[in-house]
Amino acid sequence: RPPRSTLSSSSAASDVYKRQTETRDIQLSGRPLVLEFRLQSLTIDEVVITADVARSRETPVAFTNITPAKIEEELAGQDIPLILNSTPGVYATQQGGGDGDARITIRGFDQRNLAVMIDGIPVNDMENGWVYWSNWFGLDAIQRTMQVQRGLGASQLALPSVGGTINILTVGIESEMRTSIKQEVDSQGKIRSSFGFTSGRLPKGWGITLAGSYKRGNGWVDNTYSEGWFYYGKIDKRMNRHLLTLTAMGAPQMHDQRSYMRPVSAYDTVYAKKLGIDIDELKNANPSYNIFDKGVGYNQHWGYVKRDRFDPDAQEEVVAERSNQYHKPQFTLRDFWTITDKLTISNNLYLSVGKGGGDGPITSMKDSQLFHDPEHPHYGQINWQSIYNTNCKPQPPFNTLPINPIYSDSLLFSSNYLRRQHNEHYWYGLLSKVNYNINSNFDISGGLDLRSYKGIHFTTITDLMGGDYAIDKYDKRIDYFANPHTAMKFEGDTIDYYYDGLVRWGGVFVQGEYKTEKIFTFLNLTTAVSGYNKIDYFNRSESGWIYKQGFTVKTGLNYNLNRYSNVFMNLGYLSRVRAYRYFYKGYTTEFADERGNEVIKAIEGGYTYGSPRFSLFFNAYFTQWVNKPGRTVRSKYILQPGDPGYSPGDDSEKDVYADIAGIDQRHAGIELDMVYKILHNLEFQGLSLIHI
């Protein structure tokens, strides 16, 4: 009878593992004899090399494998991170409730400080480290397993995995032939249709994996409509000692959002009173602005408008204040080469192209622009009609040019309007790994991690909301004083900012492993150089390239006490280069104050017990984060005599930037995870965590 694996190292789908034989001598005495075989997670070589998968009773880190069965039973159309909420130290939330807007934290570290990889390829944004889950919504159709490593993790790469690593592994040629078709519908009427096909190994070493998904409908939050497609294709070809894989995937989508928090009384005054909030005092404080009892699905970021400037019979339509549209196709070419039984090489070339951005008004909606009369049919929503009607009336444009652009009844100025903030990118990289098995006890591996990234950021006008033009004078390439009419901007024009963020990354890593039946230990060394450059087209400036180096030292030890118990410990020291987003002052090309690298010091220890009926995982961790960067803060300031750039008689306000850095932060806690198998088909699970 195979024992239940602990939650920290639960077995994944059977196709992940290769066979191992075990021989025992037994003596029969006429009485029933029960044999217990402990299952070991012997992952196939391709997965180990390309994805840095942790293994039970070997890798000395805290980790959890999420099986396809669990994904099938519990994900139910949610964003992928939400399946991880039953993992110790992990907190995932839908944030505002928009489809694809989920976020996840591990041990208190947000997504910028986690490493997310798909088949070993990193997908964190190269400028700010964020992960946008709307770009990967259909991956559950072809997931082999998902492994979450908490803490520094087992990845050999110089990744920003201070809090943890999430590695999503997909099916391929090593799987059995399988076809799936699934139709889902939720309580809001949102539908999702999906299919998946895996051929397994076909004649002559070919393998094909295909998947597709389509979703459409409203979310549980008011006016969070979403529509999206997902496509995935993988071709495998085994040739002698090579396994070639070509993968293409993407998820073009659009969804409306709810982004900002409101007082709890806006959703439920009864619950607010239970929290000790004085509702009467709140109503008296802002009688014109407060919104009450709209329900948990209330979303203030939408409203109605009738575009009747040219059509008196125009129908009322819904306009969302916040929405997102994006498509991020990713292509990967992988060669896994088994040179000998001891030596393997994995080379991965990948390309990612992102197009899209977020929509919203040029001036964010204030509470005063909502309907505040409880008797009004649009109570609590944006009064778009007032904005539209204002833009339809002759009014002078708001600008400081010496001569205003001509305006008249036939050419109307928009004081507020909708625009799209584009965040596009071109990203390609090479990930190369070599693994050499010296003997049955020693392994050594190493490789290169090379990346080049170009982020393109600009804003365009999408809807002038009744007017004909807007005013924008941020493009310093244009002499607005000589030609004031050039400040007039129309739908489709670029406004506000336009710059490129350039990132280069070069990393080298090496890792040595020693293992016996009782002991597993490793030492990992990495170094990486990050290069940053910023080109501002509106301000006609460029920061120039700056290069900074960081390094990582990680080590750990696992000791198997007996067939059921093991203990482990790991520690690490990281000198990490600050992310691109922290290197510049606001929208300028000026470097922020240099404060040196971030330093992360971490130590962790744990104990695991796994028997046929009961499994337990316990660990404690401590992480010290020194010189953590903060965002650059912008404020207004009138230059004084002696200040750089001061001109006599100039009393206009200037943007002044302050770099908040040098913050120290500590993360410490205890995690407990257990399973008791009451019957073969009934089990009790429990977890507990204490953050110190």
N, C-alpha and C positions, 0 to 999 in steps of 0.2 A: 504494500500500500504506500504510494508516494506521499510524503508529508506535505502539508500546506506550506508554501514559501511565505516568507514575511512580506508584508506590504511594501517594505523598502526594496525588495528585490523579487517581486512577484514575476512569475513566468509570463513571457509574451506568447504570441501565436506560435504554433508548433513549427512553422516554416522558418523561424528565426534560428533554430538550433540544428546542429549536426549530431549524428549518432555517436554514442560511446558505449562500448561493451564493458560489462563487469562480470567477473567469474567468481563464484563462491562454492566451497565444499560444504554440503549439508548432510546430516544424518537423520534418517527417518526412524521413528520409534513407535509408529502406529497411532500417534496422537496428531491432531491438527497442528500444522506448523505455519506461522505467519512470517513472511519475509518483508522487510522494509528496505526500500531503495530510495536513497536521497537523490533528487533531481538536481543537476547542476546546469547553470545557464551557460552552455558552451556556444557562444555566438559564432556565426559563420565568419570566416576571415574577412570577407569584403566589408562587412558591417564594422568589425573591429577597427580596420585600417582607416576607413573613410569617415566614421562617425564618432570615434572615441566612446564606445559604449561601455558603461560600468558593468562588472560581473559580480554576482553574488559570491560571498565567501572569499573574494579576492580583492576587488577594488576597494580601498579604504575610504569611501565617501558615502554620504547619505543619499540614497536615490530611490526612485519609485518608477516601475514600469507600468504603463497604462495599456492594457490589452485591447485588441480589437473588439472583444466581446463587451467590455466595459464601455467603450466608445459607442458601440451599437445600441446598448441598452440605456445609456444615461445622457448622451450628448443631446439628442432630440432637437436638432436644428439650432442649438445655441452656438455662440462663438467658442472656438476650440479651448481657450484657457479655462472656461468654466467647469470643464470636466475635472480640473485639478483641485477643486475646493475641498476634497476629502483627503488631501495630502498635507501632512504636518508642515507648518511654516509657510504655507502657500495661501494667498488670499487673491481671488479673482472676482471681478465685478463687471457688470455691464456698463458701468459709469453712468452716463445720462440715460441709457436705454436704447440708443440708436443701434441699428443692426451693424455689427462689425466694429463697434467702438469699445470693446472690452479692453480691460487692462489687467495686469497681474503683478503682484509683488511677492517676493520670496524673502522671508526673514527680514522684512521691512525695506528691502531694496526694490525700487521700481524697475520698469522694463528697460530703462536706459542702462542699468547696471546688471542686466541679465543677458546671457548669450542665447539667442534663438537660432537653431540650425535646422535645415531640411536636408536630410541625407548627408549631413556633415558640412553643408554649405551655409555660411553665415548670412542672415537676412536683416540684422539690425541696421537701421539707417546710418550711413557713414558720417553724417554731420551731427546728428543729435542722439543717436543710439536708440531711438524709439522703434517700436514694432507696431505696425498697423494691421490688425487681424482681419480687417475686411478684405485684404488682398489674398487671403488664404482660406476662404470660407469652405471650399469643397474638399479639402485634403482628407477629411474623415472617410471619404469613399475608397481611398486607396492606402490608408495607413496600415502598416504592418504592426507598428507599436509606437509609443511615445515615451521617452525616458526623461525624467526630471531629476537632475542632480542638484542638490542643495549645497550652498557654500561654494568653495573654489572649484569643486568638480574635478572630473577626470580628463577634461579636454587638454590636448597637448598644445593647442594654439594659444597665442597671446591675446585672448579674448577679454572683453570687459565683464567677465562672469564673476563679479564680486559676490553677488547674491545667489547665483545659481545658473544652470544651463538646461535648456529645453531642446531636446533633439527629437525631431519627427522623422521616422523612418517609413519609407513607402515599400510596397510589394514589388516583386520583379520576377526574374526568370527562376529564382529558387523556390517560388510558390507553386502550389497545385493549380490546375485550371479551375477558374471560378468566374461565374457571371452573377451580377446582382442588379436588381431593379428595385427602387424604393420610392414611394410616394408619401409625403408628409403634409399635414395640414394642422395648424394650431387654432386656438380658441378665437383668434382675431381674424381668421380666414386666410392667413398667409400660407402660401403653398410652396413646396420645394419638391422637385422631381430630380432623381439622381439615378445614374447607372454606373456600373464598374465592370471591367472585364480584365482578367489576367489569364494569359494563355499557359503559363508555366513554361517548361522547356519543350520547344517544338523540335521537329527533325532538323538536323544540321546545326543545332546550337542556337536557334533563334528563340526569342521571347518577346511578347507584346503585352503592354498594359495600357488600357484606355479608361478614361473616366470623364464624366460630364455631369453638370448639375445646373439647374435653373431655379431661381427663387423669385417670388414676387408677392407683395402684400404689405399690410400695415403691421406695426409692432404694437406692443401693449401700451407704449407711451403714445399720447395723442400726436397724430400727424408725423409719425416716423416711418413713412413709406420707404420701401427699399425694393430694388430690382437688381439682379445680378446673374451673371453666368460664370461657370467654372469649367475649364477644360484642362485635361492632363493627358499626355501621351509619352510612353517610354518604349524604346526599342532596345533590346539586349541581343548581343551576338557573342557567343563563346567560340573562340578560335584558339585551339591548342591551349596555350597557357595564358591567353588574354581573355578578359571579359570586357567588351566595349558596351557602353550604355549612352544613349542619347535621350535626353528628357526635355520636354517643353511643357510649360504650364502657365496659367494666368487666370485672373478672375475680374473681368471688367464689371464694375458695379456703380451704383449710385444709391445714396440713402440720406434721408433727412435726419437731423440730429437734435438732441436736447443737451445743451452744454453747460449751462450755469445753474448753480444751486440757488434755491430760494428758501425763505423761512418755512419751517415745517408747518406753520399755520396755513400756508397757501394750499397745502394738500389735505390737512385734517386738523381742525381746531380742537377736537376732542382729545386726540393724541397729544397735541401741543400742550394742553392743560395738564395732562398726566406727567409731562416733563417739567412742569412748574412754570410754564410761560403764562404771563398775565395777558390774556387776549384783549381785554378792555383797554388796558394801557397801550397795547400795540395799536389798536384801532384809533385811539385818540392821538397817538404820536404822529401818524401819517394818514389822516382820514381819506386823502385823495389818491393815495398810491397803493395801499395794501390790497392784496388779493387773498380770499379765504375760501377754504373748503372746496377746492376744485378736484380733489381726488388724486390718488397716487400717480395716475397717468398724465397729470397736467403738464403741458408743455407751452411755455409762453412764447416760443420762437416761431409763431406763424399767425396768420390772419387772412382777412378777405380784402379784395379790391375789385372794383368795377372800372375797367379801362374804357371810359366813355368819352374821352376827348374827341375821338374821331367817329365813334359809334355809339349813339345815344341808347341803342338797344343792347349794349354789351352785357354779357352775363357775369355775375360775380364769380371770381376765381380765388383759389387758395394760393397764397404765396408764403413759402418757408423762408425764415431768416437765416437758418443754418443748414447747410447740406454739403455733401461730399461726393465727388465723382473721381474715380481713379481706375487705372489699368496698369498692372505691373507684370508683364510677361517675363519669365525667367527661363533661360536655356542653359543646359549643362551637358557637357561631353566628358565622359569618364572612361579611363582605361585602367583596369585592375590587372596587373601583370604578375603572375606567379613564376618568377624566374627559376627558382628551385623550391624544394620543400621547406627551405629555411629563409629564403629571401623573396620578399614581395614589394612591389612598387604600385602606388596609386597616384594617378594624375587626373586632376579635375579642372577643366576650363569652364567658366560660367560667364553669362551675360545677363544683365537685368536692365530693362528699359521702363521707366515710370512716366506716365502721362496723366495729368489731371490736377485736382486741387479742391479747395474748399470755397463755397459760395457764402456771401453774407453782405450786409450793408456797409457802405464806406464809413458810416457813423453808427455805432452800435445802438440798438434800441434802449431807451431808458424807460423806467417804470411809468413816467408821465405820458408815454406814448401808447400805453395799454388802455383798454376800456375798463373803467373802474366802477361803473354802475352795475350792481348785481342784477338789475332788471334788464340790462341790455343783452340781446341774444348772443353777442360776441364777447361777453364778460371775460376779462383776463387775457384776451388776445391782442395782438398788435393792431393799431388803427392805421393800416396801410392806406386807407382811403384819404385820410387827412394829409399824408405825405404826398400821395398822388395829386390831390387837388392843389396843394401848394406849388408843386412843380408845374402844374398846368396854368399858373397865373404869371403874368409878367412881373419879374423881380430882378433887382440888380445882383450880379454874381458877387460872391464873397471872396475878394482877393485884394492884395495890396499893390497891384500894378498901377503905374501912374495913369494909364488910360484903360478903361474897362472895355472888354470886347462888346461889340454891338449886340443889343438884345431888343426884342420887340415882341408883339403879339404872335408873330409867325415863327419866332425862334426863341424857345423858352429854356431857362436855366434850371437845372436840377440841383437842389441843395442837399438831397440825400438820394442814394441810388444803390443798386446792387452791383457787386464786383466779385471776380473770382481771383483768389490768391493761388497762383500756379506753383507747384513744387514738383518739378520734373527732374529726371536724372538719367544718366548713362553710367553704368557700372559694370566693369569686367574684372575678372581675377583668375588667378591660377593657384590651386592648392595641390601641393605635391608632397607625398609621404613615402618614406622607405622604412620597411620593418625587417629586421634580421634576427632570426632565432639562433643564438650562439650555441645553446644546448638546451636540454630539457629544463634548465633552471633560469637561464639568462635570456632576455630579449632586449634589443636596443632599437630605437626608432628615431626618426628625425625628418625634417623637411622644410619646405618654404611655403609662405603665405603671402602672395603678392596681389595687390588690389589697386585699381585706379577708378576714381569716382568724380563725376561732374554733376553738380546740382544746379538747376536753372530755376531762378526764382523771380517772378514778376507778377503784376496785377493787371487785369483787364476789366473794362466796363462790360457788364452783361445785360443790364436792364436799367434804363434811365428813369423808370417809373413816372412816365407822363411828360417828362421834359425832352428837350432836343440835344442838350449838351451839358457837360460839366466843366469845371475849372480845375486844372491840375498843373502846377508849375515846378515839379520836382526834378524834371529832366534838365540838368544843367548844360546839356548839349545845345539847348535852344535858348536864344536871346529873347526872353519874353518882353523885355523893356523896349527893344527895337521893333518887335512884332507881337503885340499883345494878343492878337487873334490866335496865335499858335498855342495859347494856353487853353483854348477851347478843345475839349475832348469828347469823342463820340463813342457809341457802342462798338466794342472790339479794340479800342485804343488801349495802349499800355500806359499805366499811370502809377504814381506812388513810389515804386521802386523797381529796379531791374538789375539783378546781379547774378554772378555765377559763384558757387562755392566749389573749390577744387580740393580733392583729398588724394594723397598718395600714401600707400601703406606697404611696408616691406618687413616681413617677419621671418625669423629663423627659430626652430625649436628642436630640442633633442630630449629624449626620455629613455631611461634605463629601468628595467624591471627584473626583479629576482623573485622566484616563487618555488616553494616546495609544497608538500601536502599540508603543512601547518602554516607556513609563512608566505605572505605576499607583501613586497615593498617596492616603492618606485621613487625615482628622483626626476623631476621635470624642470628644465631650464629653457627659457624663451627670451628673446629680445626682439623688439619691433621699433621701427622708425616711422613716425607719422609726419607727413608733409602737408602744409595748409597754404592755400592762396585764395584770395578773394578779388574778383574783378567787378567793380561797380560801374555799369554803363551810364547810369544817369548822372553820377558825380564825376565821371571821367577819371577814375582813380583805380589803382591796383595796389594791394598790400605787398605783393612779392612773396615768393616762397619762403617759408620758415620750416625748419626740420627739428623735431624733438625725438629723443630716444627714451624708451622705457624697457623694463625687464621684469621677469617673473621667476621666482624660485618656489617650487612646490614639492613636498615629499609626504609620504604616508606609509603606514604599516598596518596590515591586517594579520591577526593571529587566530587560527581555528583551535579553540579549546578542546572540542570533541566533535562528534558528528552533528550535533545540534546547535552548538554555541560558538560564537566568535566575537572578538573585540577588535576595534580599529581606532586609529588616530591619524589625523593629517594636519599639516600646518603649511603656511605659505606666506610669502612676502612679495608684494606687487608694487612696482614703481610705475605708475600709469600716466601717460601723457593726457592732458586735459582734452576733452572732445572739442571738435571744431567750433561748436556753438559758444564755447566759453572764451574763445581767443580774440573776439572782436567786440568793439564797443557799439552796441546797437546795430544800426544799418550802415555804419561807417566801415571803412577799410583800415581803421586804426586799431592796432593791437591793444588789448587790455593789459593792465599791469601784469608783469611776469611774476608769478608766485611759485614757479617750479612744478614738479610732478606731484600728483596725488600719491599717497603712500597707504597701502592697505596691508594690515597684518592680521592673520587669522589662524586660529587653532580650534580643533574639533576632535571629540572622542565619542565612541559609542559602543553599544553591546547589542548583539542580535541573537535571538533564540528561535529555532524553528523545529517543531515536532509534528507528527501526523495530525494532532488536533489543535495545537496551540502555537502561535507565532507571536513574537514580540520584538520590537525594535526601539531602542532607547539611545539618544545621543544628546550631547551638550556642545554648544559652540560659543565662540567669542571672536568678534571682528572689530578691529580698531581702524577707523578711516581718518587719516590725517591730511590736512590741506585740501579738503573737499571744496570744489569751486562753487560759487553762486552766480546767479545771473547778473549781468550788467544792468544797473539801474539808471534810467534817464530822468532828468529833472530840468526845470527851466531856471535860468540864471542870467542876470544882467551883468555884463562884463564891467569890471572896475579898472581904474588906472593901474597899470602894472600887470594886468592879466594878458596872456598871449592873445593877440587878435583884437585888442581894445582899440577903438577909434573914438576920438573926442566927439561928443555930441550924439553918439549912437547909444540910445537907451533901449534898443529892442532886445527881447529875450532870446537867449541862445540855448540850444540843447547841450547839457552837460552830462557826462557819463561817469558813473562811479562803479568800480569793479569790487564786488563783495566776494572775497575769497578767504582762504585760510581757515575754513570751518573744520572743526574736529567732531567726529561722530562715532558712537559706539553702538554695536548691535550684539546682543548676547541673549541666549535663551536655552531652554530645555525642550526636547521633542520626544513624544511617546506615541507609538503606533502599534496596535495589536489586533489579532484575529483569533477567535475561538470557534472551531468547527463543531457545532452541536450535533448535526447530522451530515450525511454526505451531500445533502442539498440545502442545508440551513446553517448559516454561520453568523456570528456576532462580531462586528467590527467596532473599534473604538480608537480615538486619537485624542491627544492632549498636547498643548504647547504653552509654555510660559516664556514670555519675552521679558528679559530683565532690564 
